[in-house]
């Protein structure tokens, strides 16, 4: 696997960690939630899509794939916190990618996966 993907995952992890470090939302924070989707959830899911559909199919080793999914879940947790919700479960990056292909909308992906905000 290309170091490019590892480096991009590391960048997404760091960005999520930086935001989480001083994250104290006052729900509901729609604008902040959308920023998290644009800066974190979308790029994380897009990285997976690119690796699977680009010119050369990329296979993530187990540790890297686990980091990618943990990063997605951290971003989704920050997103949900903007609505005053703490997530219980974890979410699959593959499922998120399939939803993105179906909906073409990262907000729909987050809402379908997490149920936040309630419809």
N, C-alpha and C positions, 0 to 999 in steps of 0.2 A: 504494500500500500504506500502511496505517496506521502511523504512528510508534509506536503501541502495540506492534506486533510487533517492530520494530527495538529498542525499549527493553527488551522482555522478553528478546530474544536477547542483548543487551548484558549484562543482569543475569545470565543463565545463564553467559555467557562469563566474567564477572568472578568469579562464585562458583567456577567450575571453576579459574580461575587462582589464586584464594586458597587453595583446597584443595591444588592442585598445588605451590604454593610451598614448603610444609613437609611434603610428603607422603613418608613413609618407612614403608611398611607392613611388618609382620612376618607374612608369610603363614602360614597362611590366616587371613584376617580377615573372617569371614562378616558380622558385625554392621556393620562399616565398609563392606563391599560393598553391603549392603542400604541403608545410609544414602546412599551415592552414587547408587544407583538411584532412591531416593525424592526426593532433592534435585536430581538432575541429569538422569539419563537419562529418567526418567518425564516431568518437566516439559518437556524438550526435544521429546520425541516428541509429547506432548500439544499443545504449541504448534502443531506442524505439522498435527496432526489437526484442531484447532480452526480453523486457517486454511483448511483444505480442506473442512470439513464444516459450518462455522458458517453463520449467516444469509446471509453474503455471501462468495463464494469469493475468497480472497486469492491474488494472484500475486506471488511473491517475485521481486525483480530478482535478477540473477545473483550480485552481490556479497553480498546478504543471504542468499540460499539457500546460498552457499558458506560463509558464517559459521555458519549454522545447522547444516550438516553437520559442519563442523570442530568446533563445540561438542559435538555428539553424539559424535564420535570422541574428543574429549578426555575426556569423561565415561566412555566405554567403556574407554578406556585406564586411567583411574584405577580403575575397577571390576576390570579384569583384573589390575592390579598388586596388588590385595588378595589374589590367589591366586598371586602370584609369576610372572605371565605378562606378557610384553611383546607387544603386538599388532603384527602386520606390516602388515595391510591397513587399508583404510578401509571404512566401512559407510554405506549409504544410509539417510537419514532416512525416505524413502518405504517402503523395505523394513521398517524398524523399525515404522513406523505400521501397515503391513499385518499384521505379526506381532502387534502390540498388539490390533488389532481381532479377530484370530483367537484369541488366547490369553487376553486380558484380564489379563495378568500381566507386569509389566515385567521381573521376573527371568527369565521364560521368553524374553522378547525378547532380553535380553542374552546368555543362555546359547545360544540358537539362533544368534544373529549371530556370537558370538565363540568358541563352543566351550568357554567357561570358566564354571564349573568343568567338568572332564571328567565325563561321565556314566558 
